């Protein structure tokens, strides 16, 4: 399943809100780094919980692949355009942040390292997190 098909399955599951389909794509000890988390997220359950938090806050979030995924040895790189509206609450440093009803649009670069079992062992996501938060009215 490794390669571009893995990316497409992931994006399709995320867009459908099918978080139960995301978990099996990750290694048990996966490490996720993204601009909205001050520390890396460690472990499959924690990564899926993070996805669930975003789906709760942005239930209409859609990712659209903008380039064909690039496959190299044990890694994948892909780019997507993400849009959504903050229609649900989101955890914040000072407690729960209520929904703003405002939308966002960002471009993302995602880099995966796959383990020998072709599961995602490491994910590095790059996007303008500050810009995203400003668009939904949470900064600036």
Secondary structure, 3 states (H helix, E strand, C coil): CCCHHHHHHHHHHHHHCCHHHHHCCEEEEEEEECCCCCCCEECHHHHHHHHHHHHHHCCCCEEEECCCCEEECCEEEEEEEEEEECCCCEEECCEEECCCCCEEEEEEEEEEEECCCCCEEEEEEECCHHHHHHHCCCCC
